[in-house]
């Protein structure tokens, strides 16, 4: 039986270094080989496999390969294999016989390193349970549409997309179905080897009845029954869907193993009859059955998602749902969470899992042995409080401008922003926060200077939430906040706060780029918009904002029936080429994957939104400059 629990996933790829991510269920000594497609000669040198044990049956690996010659070739298909060492020191291929991750006729999975970016895929917001906006549109996970694109172009590096950017909400930790949580508890306990106990703060009486901290072991809490354990009053968590909120590291890790299509995380959701004795009295057989059906539809295309991730360079950044809804929405929220030992550990567990399954592969050199050791030691000792547990929390709550933000050295340069952990306090602690503080803006300015120094005329920024959004919605959120709603209640976290500071940082570089492409997600509708940043001297930088959201989630209320309708009659929105209901699209609320194209100079030329319908046909919304 293969030791692979999840993966392989192609992560950071440059001409000087390639990283392949895997999770295994036992300790393995892994190495890799890279070959040019159609050739037998190995063109790589093993730099060792970085490895960390995060549970009894959970080992995370980054296989590091460097070129044997001057550099890996660009714009060519590179095949790779992962080898594991047997007890007799022989090395055995892990991927050669794995048909699920290979395209027809290919001996191994592969990828390309682009000399210049041409086709980039991006998207966001992927929740396993979701109702279709319209029945005719279906309810497929549109991340799987990217596998269709590669299946059509995998032999042609000129047409094959080189890069996949997932811009936030790759999981929904705060909005989990009953069938999924039941699966995650079992898988999480298996991979970690323990039922994690959550820290507690026990007042004698809480609102007139016994404290909800009577339950400390998350696995023993009833399905649909976690809301009292994570109430806003007691912990500060503001999500409205906490009935099945993930809590333990094992649950967070199991969610990633599942949604990445890991062969060691195959799902078989239990029927209601098997779980009803462990469910809250508020749960019902009908709602459970509906959720189970939705989860099963989502899982139908997980094998395609696994093949996709094994054949394209993948980069990711969090938004809030990787941790919890409204994560760090403002300093008041953050302070209340930090004061609750339980909520603080939930955030730490979510961030530790994010690092292992997303963040590490983005920028492997950023995380040293001390960082990894602190995580591993806490998860090994299995203490819910005390020195190593406290060190775990302290490490993951540290603020560093460049911990999660990173740069991809493509042409054009891609700069990925952290808009969650480096925020700037607003006028009051409870006011909407600016999405980047001065330290983060200084980091951005430095990276823009570096890009300009490399003769990059154009730059691409990744911001989880759109920098230039749909004002009609943002203004309604602002009005709701002014008349008494909290920032969390109205989901008020746009670039309206801090946009001037962002513009000042970008336009203060020594040499302005000719244009900036911004790729975003988050908002559950998609569009393309043209705008500009103006420097103090009056020079303009043309900005193209491209938003793709969601991969698999419901549309924003009131927008779900306005698909391809003209909601904005004028302004800077780019209008699609296709027409529906006699109108061209300004925005679309249909689940989609986006393909962004760049010309030979590195300037963006447009965005195509792709949706696979239940019959396999494709729907397109094409925006061109």
C-alpha positions as CSV (number, residue, x, y, z in Angstrom):
1,X,0.0,0.0,0.0
2,X,1.3,3.5,-0.9
3,X,2.4,5.5,2.2
4,X,1.0,8.7,0.6
5,X,-1.7,10.3,2.7
6,X,-2.0,13.3,0.4
7,X,-0.3,14.8,-2.6
8,X,2.0,15.2,-4.4
9,X,1.4,18.9,-4.8
10,X,3.8,21.0,-6.9
11,X,4.7,24.0,-4.9
12,X,7.4,26.7,-5.4
13,X,9.2,26.2,-8.7
14,X,12.0,28.4,-10.1
15,X,15.0,27.7,-12.4
16,X,17.1,27.1,-9.3
17,X,14.8,25.2,-7.0
18,X,11.7,23.0,-7.1
19,X,9.7,21.9,-4.1
20,X,7.2,19.0,-4.1
21,X,4.9,18.6,-1.1
22,X,3.5,15.3,0.2
23,X,2.0,14.0,3.4
24,X,2.6,10.4,4.5
25,X,1.2,8.3,7.2
26,X,4.5,6.9,8.3
27,X,8.1,8.1,8.5
28,X,9.7,8.0,5.1
29,X,13.0,9.0,3.6
30,X,12.0,10.7,0.4
31,X,14.0,11.9,-2.6
32,X,13.0,13.1,-6.1
33,X,14.0,13.1,-9.7
34,X,13.2,15.5,-12.5
35,X,13.4,14.7,-16.2
36,X,12.7,16.7,-19.4
37,X,9.6,15.2,-21.0
38,X,10.6,12.5,-23.5
39,X,14.1,12.1,-22.0
40,X,15.5,9.5,-19.5
41,X,18.3,11.7,-18.1
42,X,17.8,13.0,-14.6
43,X,18.5,16.7,-14.6
44,X,18.0,17.3,-10.9
45,X,20.1,17.0,-7.7
46,X,18.5,16.1,-4.4
47,X,18.9,18.7,-1.7
48,X,17.2,16.6,0.8
49,X,13.6,16.2,1.9
50,X,12.5,18.6,4.7
51,X,10.3,16.7,7.0
52,X,8.2,17.3,10.1
53,X,6.1,14.9,12.1
54,X,2.9,16.6,13.3
55,X,1.0,13.5,14.5
56,X,1.4,9.8,15.2
57,X,0.4,9.1,11.5
58,X,1.1,12.5,9.9
59,X,4.4,13.4,8.3
60,X,4.7,16.5,6.1
61,X,7.5,16.6,3.5
62,X,8.9,19.1,1.1
63,X,11.2,17.4,-1.4
64,X,13.8,20.0,-2.5
65,X,15.4,19.6,-5.9
66,X,18.0,21.8,-7.6
67,X,19.2,21.6,-11.2
68,X,22.2,19.5,-12.1
69,X,23.3,22.1,-14.7
70,X,23.0,25.8,-14.8
71,X,19.2,25.9,-14.3
72,X,16.0,24.0,-14.9
73,X,14.7,24.7,-18.5
74,X,11.8,27.1,-18.8
75,X,8.7,26.7,-20.9
76,X,9.3,23.0,-21.2
77,X,7.4,20.1,-19.6
78,X,9.3,18.6,-16.7
79,X,8.3,15.2,-15.4
80,X,9.1,14.3,-11.8
81,X,9.1,11.2,-9.6
82,X,9.2,10.8,-5.8
83,X,11.3,7.9,-4.4
84,X,11.2,6.3,-1.0
85,X,13.9,4.3,0.6
86,X,13.3,0.6,1.4
87,X,14.8,-1.1,4.4
88,X,17.5,-2.6,2.1
89,X,18.4,1.0,0.9
90,X,16.9,0.5,-2.5
91,X,14.7,3.3,-3.8
92,X,11.2,2.7,-5.1
93,X,9.1,5.0,-7.2
94,X,6.0,6.3,-5.4
95,X,4.4,7.9,-8.5
96,X,5.1,5.7,-11.5
97,X,2.2,3.4,-10.8
98,X,-0.2,6.1,-9.5
99,X,-2.5,6.5,-12.5
100,X,-4.8,9.0,-10.7
101,X,-2.2,11.8,-10.9
102,X,-1.0,11.3,-14.5
103,X,-2.6,12.5,-17.8
104,X,-3.2,9.9,-20.5
105,X,0.0,8.4,-21.9
106,X,2.3,10.3,-19.4
107,X,4.8,8.2,-17.4
108,X,4.8,10.7,-14.5
109,X,3.1,13.9,-13.4
110,X,4.8,17.1,-14.7
111,X,4.9,20.9,-14.6
112,X,6.4,23.9,-16.4
113,X,8.5,26.8,-15.2
114,X,7.5,29.8,-17.2
115,X,10.1,32.1,-18.7
116,X,7.4,34.7,-18.8
117,X,3.9,34.3,-17.5
118,X,1.3,33.6,-20.2
119,X,-1.7,31.8,-18.6
120,X,-2.3,31.9,-14.8
121,X,-5.3,30.3,-13.1
122,X,-6.8,31.7,-9.9
123,X,-9.9,31.5,-7.7
124,X,-11.1,31.4,-4.1
125,X,-13.8,30.3,-1.7
126,X,-14.2,26.5,-1.7
127,X,-16.7,25.1,0.7
128,X,-17.6,21.4,0.5
129,X,-21.4,22.0,1.2
130,X,-23.1,24.6,-0.9
131,X,-26.5,25.0,-2.6
132,X,-26.5,25.8,-6.4
133,X,-27.5,29.3,-7.3
134,X,-29.6,27.9,-10.1
135,X,-30.2,24.2,-10.7
136,X,-29.1,24.5,-14.4
137,X,-25.7,25.7,-13.3
138,X,-25.2,22.7,-11.1
139,X,-23.1,22.4,-8.0
140,X,-19.7,21.2,-9.2
141,X,-16.5,22.2,-7.5
142,X,-15.1,24.6,-10.2
143,X,-11.5,24.0,-9.1
144,X,-11.8,20.7,-11.0
145,X,-12.4,22.8,-14.2
146,X,-8.6,23.6,-14.0
147,X,-7.9,19.9,-14.4
148,X,-10.0,19.9,-17.6
149,X,-7.8,22.7,-19.0
150,X,-4.6,20.8,-18.3
151,X,-6.1,17.6,-19.7
152,X,-6.6,19.5,-23.0
153,X,-3.2,21.2,-23.0
154,X,-0.8,19.1,-21.0
155,X,1.3,18.2,-24.0
156,X,1.7,21.8,-25.2
157,X,3.7,24.1,-22.9
158,X,2.6,27.2,-24.9
159,X,-1.0,26.6,-24.1
160,X,-0.7,24.9,-20.8
161,X,-1.3,27.1,-17.7
162,X,1.8,27.3,-15.6
163,X,0.6,28.6,-12.3
164,X,-2.4,28.2,-10.0
165,X,-3.1,30.9,-7.4
166,X,-5.6,30.2,-4.7
167,X,-6.4,33.5,-3.1
168,X,-8.2,32.6,0.1
169,X,-10.8,30.5,1.9
170,X,-9.3,27.3,0.7
171,X,-11.2,25.7,3.6
172,X,-14.1,26.8,5.7
173,X,-13.1,26.0,9.3
174,X,-16.2,27.8,10.8
175,X,-18.8,26.4,8.4
176,X,-18.7,22.6,8.5
177,X,-21.5,20.1,7.9
178,X,-22.4,17.4,10.3
179,X,-21.3,14.5,8.0
180,X,-18.0,16.2,7.3
181,X,-17.2,16.9,10.9
182,X,-17.9,13.3,11.8
183,X,-15.5,12.3,9.1
184,X,-12.9,14.8,10.2
185,X,-13.0,13.9,13.9
186,X,-12.3,10.2,13.0
187,X,-9.5,11.1,10.5
188,X,-8.0,13.7,12.7
189,X,-7.8,11.4,15.7
190,X,-6.2,8.8,13.5
191,X,-3.5,11.0,12.0
192,X,-2.6,12.7,15.3
193,X,-3.1,9.7,17.6
194,X,-4.9,11.6,20.3
195,X,-8.2,13.3,21.2
196,X,-7.0,16.9,21.7
197,X,-8.1,18.5,24.9
198,X,-8.8,22.2,24.5
199,X,-7.6,24.7,27.1
200,X,-10.2,26.2,29.3
201,X,-11.0,29.1,31.6
202,X,-13.6,28.0,34.1
203,X,-15.7,30.6,35.9
204,X,-18.0,29.1,38.6
205,X,-21.1,30.3,36.8
206,X,-21.7,31.6,33.3
207,X,-24.9,33.5,32.5
208,X,-26.7,31.6,35.2
209,X,-25.8,28.0,34.3
210,X,-22.7,25.9,34.3
211,X,-19.9,27.0,32.2
212,X,-19.8,25.5,28.7
213,X,-16.2,24.4,29.4
214,X,-17.6,21.2,31.0
215,X,-16.5,19.6,27.8
216,X,-12.8,19.9,27.1
217,X,-12.2,17.2,24.6
218,X,-13.5,18.4,21.2
219,X,-14.2,14.9,19.9
220,X,-16.7,14.3,22.8
221,X,-18.7,17.4,21.9
222,X,-22.0,16.5,20.1
223,X,-22.3,17.1,16.3
224,X,-24.0,20.4,15.8
225,X,-23.3,21.2,19.5
226,X,-20.2,23.3,19.5
227,X,-21.8,26.7,19.6
228,X,-22.0,26.9,23.5
229,X,-18.3,26.0,23.5
230,X,-17.4,28.9,21.2
231,X,-20.0,31.5,22.0
232,X,-19.2,35.1,21.1
233,X,-19.7,36.2,24.8
234,X,-17.4,33.5,26.1
235,X,-14.6,33.3,23.5
236,X,-15.0,36.3,21.2
237,X,-15.6,34.2,18.1
238,X,-18.1,36.0,15.9
239,X,-18.9,33.4,13.3
240,X,-22.6,32.7,13.0
241,X,-22.1,29.1,12.0
242,X,-20.1,27.6,14.9
243,X,-22.2,24.5,15.5
244,X,-19.5,22.4,13.9
245,X,-16.5,24.8,14.0
246,X,-13.2,23.0,13.7
247,X,-11.2,23.2,16.9
248,X,-8.3,20.7,17.1
249,X,-5.2,20.6,15.0
250,X,-6.2,17.1,13.8
251,X,-9.6,18.4,12.5
252,X,-8.0,21.3,10.6
253,X,-5.3,18.9,9.1
254,X,-8.0,16.3,8.2
255,X,-10.0,19.0,6.4
256,X,-7.0,19.8,4.2
257,X,-6.2,16.1,3.6
258,X,-9.9,15.7,2.4
259,X,-10.3,18.8,0.2
260,X,-6.9,18.2,-1.5
261,X,-8.2,14.8,-2.5
262,X,-5.7,12.8,-0.5
263,X,-5.8,9.1,-1.1
264,X,-5.5,8.5,2.6
265,X,-8.5,10.6,3.4
266,X,-11.2,8.9,1.2
267,X,-14.6,9.9,2.4
268,X,-17.5,7.7,3.3
269,X,-20.0,9.9,5.2
270,X,-21.9,8.0,7.9
271,X,-25.7,7.8,7.6
272,X,-27.8,9.6,10.2
273,X,-28.6,6.3,12.0
274,X,-24.9,6.0,12.8
275,X,-24.5,9.4,14.3
276,X,-27.8,10.5,15.8
277,X,-26.9,9.4,19.3
278,X,-23.9,11.7,19.1
279,X,-25.8,14.7,17.6
280,X,-27.2,17.7,19.4
281,X,-30.9,17.8,20.0
282,X,-31.1,20.7,17.5
283,X,-30.0,18.5,14.6
284,X,-32.4,16.7,12.3
285,X,-32.2,13.8,10.0
286,X,-33.4,15.8,7.0
287,X,-30.8,18.6,7.3
288,X,-28.1,15.9,7.9
289,X,-29.1,14.0,4.7
290,X,-29.1,17.2,2.7
291,X,-25.6,18.1,3.9
292,X,-24.4,14.5,3.2
293,X,-25.7,14.8,-0.4
294,X,-23.9,18.1,-0.9
295,X,-20.7,16.8,0.5
296,X,-20.9,13.7,-1.8
297,X,-21.3,15.9,-4.9
298,X,-18.3,17.9,-3.8
299,X,-16.2,14.7,-3.4
300,X,-17.1,13.4,-6.9
301,X,-14.3,15.5,-8.5
302,X,-11.6,15.2,-5.8
303,X,-9.6,12.8,-7.9
304,X,-9.5,15.5,-10.6
305,X,-8.4,18.1,-8.0
306,X,-5.6,15.8,-6.9
307,X,-4.3,15.3,-10.4
308,X,-4.5,19.1,-11.0
309,X,-2.4,19.9,-7.9
310,X,0.2,17.3,-9.0
311,X,0.7,19.0,-12.4
312,X,0.9,22.7,-11.9
313,X,2.8,25.1,-9.6
314,X,0.5,26.0,-6.8
315,X,0.7,29.1,-4.5
316,X,-1.8,30.0,-1.8
317,X,-2.7,32.7,0.7
318,X,-5.2,32.6,3.5
319,X,-8.3,34.8,4.0
320,X,-10.4,34.5,7.2
321,X,-12.2,31.1,6.8
322,X,-9.0,29.1,7.0
323,X,-9.1,30.1,10.7
324,X,-12.5,31.4,11.5
325,X,-15.0,34.0,10.1
326,X,-13.9,37.6,10.7
327,X,-10.4,36.5,11.8
328,X,-8.5,39.7,12.9
329,X,-11.3,41.9,11.6
330,X,-10.1,44.6,14.0
331,X,-8.0,44.9,17.2
332,X,-11.0,44.6,19.5
333,X,-11.8,41.2,18.0
334,X,-8.2,40.1,18.2
335,X,-7.8,41.1,21.8
336,X,-10.9,39.3,23.0
337,X,-9.9,36.1,21.1
338,X,-6.4,36.2,22.6
339,X,-7.9,36.6,26.1
340,X,-9.8,33.3,25.8
341,X,-7.4,30.3,26.1
342,X,-9.8,28.2,24.0
343,X,-10.3,30.6,21.2
344,X,-6.6,31.4,21.2
345,X,-5.8,27.7,20.7
346,X,-8.4,27.4,17.9
347,X,-6.6,30.2,16.0
348,X,-3.2,28.6,16.7
349,X,-4.3,25.2,15.5
350,X,-5.8,26.8,12.3
351,X,-2.6,28.7,11.6
352,X,-0.4,25.6,12.3
353,X,-2.4,23.6,9.8
354,X,-2.3,26.5,7.3
355,X,1.5,26.5,7.6
356,X,1.8,22.8,7.1
357,X,-0.7,22.5,4.2
358,X,-0.4,25.9,2.5
359,X,2.2,28.4,3.8
360,X,5.3,26.2,4.0
361,X,5.4,25.4,0.3
362,X,4.9,29.1,-0.7
363,X,8.2,30.1,0.7
364,X,10.1,27.2,2.2
365,X,13.3,29.1,3.2
366,X,11.2,31.5,5.4
367,X,10.6,28.9,8.1
368,X,13.6,27.7,10.1
369,X,14.2,24.7,12.4
370,X,13.2,26.6,15.5
371,X,9.8,27.4,14.0
372,X,9.2,23.8,12.9
373,X,10.5,22.5,16.2
374,X,8.1,24.6,18.3
375,X,5.1,23.2,16.3
376,X,6.3,19.6,16.4
377,X,7.2,19.6,20.1
378,X,3.7,20.8,21.2
379,X,1.9,18.3,19.0
380,X,4.2,15.6,20.2
381,X,3.8,16.2,23.9
382,X,0.0,16.5,23.5
383,X,-0.2,19.0,26.4
384,X,-3.1,21.5,26.2
385,X,-1.4,23.9,28.6
386,X,2.1,24.6,30.0
387,X,5.4,25.5,28.5
388,X,5.3,23.9,25.0
389,X,1.7,24.6,24.5
390,X,2.2,28.2,25.5
391,X,5.3,28.4,23.1
392,X,3.1,27.1,20.3
393,X,0.5,29.8,20.9
394,X,3.2,32.6,21.3
395,X,4.9,31.6,18.1
396,X,1.8,31.5,15.9
397,X,0.5,34.8,17.2
398,X,3.7,36.7,16.5
399,X,3.4,39.6,14.1
400,X,5.9,39.7,11.3
401,X,5.3,41.5,8.0
402,X,7.1,38.9,5.9
403,X,6.0,35.7,7.6
404,X,3.0,34.9,5.4
405,X,3.5,37.4,2.6
406,X,5.9,36.3,-0.1
407,X,7.1,37.0,-3.6
408,X,7.1,34.6,-6.6
409,X,10.0,35.5,-8.9
410,X,8.1,35.2,-12.2
411,X,8.0,37.7,-15.0
412,X,6.0,39.8,-14.1
413,X,6.8,39.5,-10.4
414,X,3.9,38.2,-8.3
415,X,3.8,39.8,-4.8
416,X,1.4,38.0,-2.4
417,X,0.0,40.2,0.4
418,X,-0.9,39.2,3.9
419,X,-4.1,41.2,4.7
420,X,-5.0,39.3,7.8
421,X,-2.1,39.3,10.4
422,X,-0.6,42.8,9.8
423,X,-3.6,45.1,10.1
424,X,-3.6,48.7,11.3
425,X,-6.0,49.8,14.0
426,X,-8.8,52.1,12.8
427,X,-10.1,55.2,14.6
428,X,-11.3,53.0,17.5
429,X,-10.4,49.4,18.5
430,X,-13.8,48.3,17.3
431,X,-13.7,50.3,14.0
432,X,-12.9,48.7,10.7
433,X,-9.1,48.0,10.5
434,X,-6.8,49.0,7.7
435,X,-5.8,45.8,6.0
436,X,-2.0,46.5,6.1
437,X,0.0,48.3,8.7
438,X,3.0,50.5,8.1
439,X,5.5,47.6,8.5
440,X,3.6,45.5,5.9
441,X,3.4,48.5,3.5
442,X,7.2,49.0,3.9
443,X,7.7,45.4,3.0
444,X,5.6,45.8,-0.1
445,X,7.5,48.9,-1.1
446,X,10.8,47.0,-0.8
447,X,9.5,44.2,-3.0
448,X,8.2,46.6,-5.6
449,X,11.7,48.3,-5.7
450,X,13.2,44.8,-6.1
451,X,10.9,44.1,-9.0
452,X,11.7,47.4,-10.7
453,X,15.4,46.8,-10.2
454,X,14.9,43.5,-12.2
455,X,13.5,45.5,-15.1
456,X,9.9,44.3,-14.4
457,X,7.7,46.8,-16.3
458,X,4.6,45.2,-14.9
459,X,3.8,43.7,-11.5
460,X,1.1,41.4,-10.2
461,X,-0.3,41.7,-6.7
462,X,-2.4,39.1,-4.9
463,X,-4.9,40.5,-2.3
464,X,-7.4,38.2,-0.8
465,X,-10.1,40.8,-0.9
466,X,-10.5,43.2,-3.9
467,X,-8.6,46.5,-3.7
468,X,-11.2,48.0,-6.0
469,X,-14.5,46.4,-5.2
470,X,-18.2,46.8,-6.0
471,X,-19.0,50.1,-4.4
472,X,-22.7,49.5,-4.2
473,X,-22.1,46.6,-1.8
474,X,-19.2,48.2,0.1
475,X,-21.3,51.4,0.6
476,X,-24.2,49.4,2.0
477,X,-21.9,47.7,4.5
478,X,-20.5,51.1,5.6
479,X,-24.0,52.5,6.1
480,X,-25.0,49.4,8.2
481,X,-21.9,49.9,10.3
482,X,-22.6,53.6,10.8
483,X,-26.1,53.0,12.0
484,X,-25.1,50.5,14.6
485,X,-23.8,47.3,13.2
486,X,-20.4,45.9,14.3
487,X,-17.6,45.6,11.8
488,X,-17.9,41.8,12.2
489,X,-21.7,41.7,11.8
490,X,-21.7,43.6,8.5
491,X,-18.4,41.9,7.3
492,X,-16.8,45.3,6.9
493,X,-13.2,44.7,5.9
494,X,-12.6,46.3,2.5
495,X,-9.7,48.4,1.2
496,X,-11.9,51.5,1.8
497,X,-9.9,51.8,5.0
498,X,-6.2,52.2,4.2
499,X,-6.5,52.6,0.4
500,X,-4.7,56.0,0.5
501,X,-1.8,54.4,2.4
502,X,-1.6,51.5,-0.1
503,X,-1.5,54.0,-3.0
504,X,1.2,56.1,-1.3
505,X,3.4,53.0,-0.7
506,X,3.0,51.8,-4.3
507,X,3.6,55.1,-5.9
508,X,6.6,56.0,-3.8
509,X,9.0,53.5,-5.4
510,X,11.9,55.0,-7.4
511,X,10.6,53.9,-10.7
512,X,6.9,53.3,-11.3
513,X,5.7,50.1,-13.0
514,X,3.7,50.6,-16.2
515,X,0.8,48.7,-14.8
516,X,-0.3,46.5,-11.9
517,X,-2.6,43.5,-12.1
518,X,-4.4,42.7,-8.9
519,X,-5.9,39.2,-8.5
520,X,-8.5,38.7,-5.7
521,X,-11.4,36.6,-4.5
522,X,-13.4,36.6,-1.3
523,X,-16.6,38.4,-2.3
524,X,-18.6,35.6,-4.0
525,X,-18.9,37.5,-7.3
526,X,-16.5,38.0,-10.1
527,X,-15.5,41.0,-12.3
528,X,-12.7,42.9,-13.9
529,X,-12.2,46.6,-13.3
530,X,-9.7,49.2,-14.6
531,X,-8.5,51.9,-12.2
532,X,-5.3,53.8,-11.4
533,X,-2.9,54.8,-8.6
534,X,-1.7,58.4,-8.8
535,X,1.7,59.4,-7.3
536,X,2.3,62.7,-5.5
537,X,4.0,64.0,-8.6
538,X,0.9,63.3,-10.6
539,X,2.1,60.2,-12.5
540,X,-0.5,57.4,-12.9
541,X,-0.1,53.6,-12.7
542,X,-2.8,51.7,-14.6
543,X,-4.4,49.1,-12.4
544,X,-6.4,46.1,-13.5
545,X,-8.4,44.4,-10.8
546,X,-9.5,40.8,-11.6
547,X,-11.7,39.0,-9.1
548,X,-12.7,35.3,-9.2
549,X,-15.0,34.0,-6.5
550,X,-16.2,31.5,-5.6
551,X,-14.9,28.0,-6.6
552,X,-17.7,26.4,-4.7
553,X,-20.0,28.5,-2.5
554,X,-23.2,30.4,-2.6
555,X,-23.5,33.8,-4.2
556,X,-24.0,37.0,-2.2
557,X,-27.7,37.4,-1.3
558,X,-29.6,39.6,-3.8
559,X,-26.8,39.1,-6.4
560,X,-27.4,35.4,-7.0
561,X,-30.3,36.2,-9.4
562,X,-28.4,38.9,-11.2
563,X,-26.0,36.7,-13.0
564,X,-24.6,38.5,-16.0
565,X,-26.8,41.5,-15.5
566,X,-25.5,45.0,-15.8
567,X,-25.4,46.2,-12.2
568,X,-23.1,49.1,-13.0
569,X,-24.0,51.1,-16.1
570,X,-20.8,53.1,-16.3
571,X,-17.5,53.6,-14.5
572,X,-14.3,51.5,-14.8
573,X,-15.8,48.0,-15.0
574,X,-14.7,45.9,-18.0
575,X,-17.7,44.5,-19.9
576,X,-17.7,40.9,-21.0
577,X,-17.7,39.8,-24.6
578,X,-20.6,37.4,-24.1
579,X,-24.2,38.5,-23.6
580,X,-27.0,37.0,-21.6
581,X,-30.6,38.3,-21.3
582,X,-29.6,40.8,-24.0
583,X,-26.9,42.4,-21.7
584,X,-23.2,42.0,-21.4
585,X,-21.8,41.0,-18.0
586,X,-20.3,43.4,-15.6
587,X,-20.3,41.0,-12.7
588,X,-21.2,37.3,-12.4
589,X,-22.2,35.3,-9.4
590,X,-21.8,31.8,-10.9
591,X,-19.2,29.5,-9.4
592,X,-16.1,29.7,-11.6
593,X,-12.4,29.3,-12.2
594,X,-10.5,32.3,-13.7
595,X,-7.8,32.3,-16.3
596,X,-5.7,35.4,-16.6
597,X,-3.6,36.0,-19.7
598,X,-0.4,38.1,-20.0
599,X,1.3,39.4,-23.1
600,X,5.0,39.0,-23.9
601,X,5.8,42.2,-22.0
602,X,4.1,41.0,-18.8
603,X,1.0,43.2,-19.1
604,X,-2.3,41.5,-18.4
605,X,-4.6,41.3,-21.4
606,X,-7.8,39.9,-19.8
607,X,-9.6,37.4,-17.7
608,X,-11.8,34.5,-18.7
609,X,-14.2,32.9,-16.2
610,X,-14.8,29.2,-16.7
611,X,-17.7,27.2,-15.4
612,X,-18.3,23.5,-16.0
613,X,-22.0,22.7,-16.1
614,X,-23.5,19.3,-15.0
615,X,-23.5,18.0,-18.6
616,X,-19.8,18.8,-19.0
617,X,-20.3,21.8,-21.2
618,X,-18.4,25.0,-20.4
619,X,-19.7,28.5,-19.8
620,X,-17.4,31.4,-20.3
621,X,-17.4,35.1,-19.3
622,X,-14.5,36.8,-21.1
623,X,-13.2,40.2,-20.1
624,X,-10.6,41.8,-22.4
625,X,-8.7,45.1,-22.2
